[in-house]
Amino acid sequence: MPDFFDLIAPRIDALDPDAGKMYVAHLGDGNIHFTVYPTRDDVDLAGQFIEEIEGVVKSLGGSFSAEHGVGLSKRPSMARRKDTVALNAMRQIKTALDPNNIMNPGKVLPD
């Protein structure tokens, strides 16, 4: 975890020096919930934060999401970062369990 903190802080500071950073960790399993609070409401800046965070996580061999579902806000990250084979397997399982796509249509997996 220290590697993540050391790598991400200067990248966030370069984008928005006064942005707030919050780290919540599961010390037993090495998972981190990292949140950035920008100083301005800017969609492009938010996207840059996400790219920096995902890039550091990937460089350390981590995943954009850990022990629970990704939710709607992480679907774009899932489309970019999840292995294609894994995504296809997930789609096949979803189709097998929900052939009529009536359970959370459009919310579980990226298009």
C-alpha positions, -999 to +999 in steps of 0.1 A: +000+000+000+028+025+007+038+023-030+003+033-041+003+063-017+038+074-028+029+071-065-006+086-065-001+117-043+022+136-067+000+128-097-031+141-080-013+172-067-001+179-103-036+180-115-052+199-086-027+208-058-055+215-032-076+184-039-085+164-008-074+128-007-090+101+015-077+066+019-096+038+035-078+005+036-086-032+044-052-039+060-059-077+061-064-081+024-045-051+009-075-034-006-077+004-007-107+027-013-092+059-025-113+091-030-103+124-044-122+156-037-113+182-064-114+219-057-137+225-088-165+207-105-149+197-138-157+166-158-124+165-176-105+168-143-125+140-129-116+118-159-079+127-155-080+117-118-096+083-128-069+077-155-041+085-131-055+063-103-062+034-127-028+037-142-010+035-108-032+006-097-025-013-129+013-006-127+012-022-092-007-053-104-040-042-088-076-040-100-099-011-104-125-029-082-121-055-055-144-075-034-178-062-045-197-051-076-185-022-097-217-002-098-227+023-126-199+047-120-172+020-126-187+005-158-164+027-180-134+015-160-145-020-163-147-017-200-112-002-202-094-023-176-111-057-173-096-086-193-117-092-225-118-130-218-131-123-183-157-099-195-170-124-221-172-151-195-192-127-172-215-119-201-221-156-207-229-162-171-253-133-170-270-146-201-273-181-187-288-168-155-309-140-170-317-150-206-344-123-209-321-096-195-347-085-169-324-083-139-307-049-138-306-044-176-277-023-187-263-020-151-242-051-145-217-052-174-204-026-198-218-026-233 
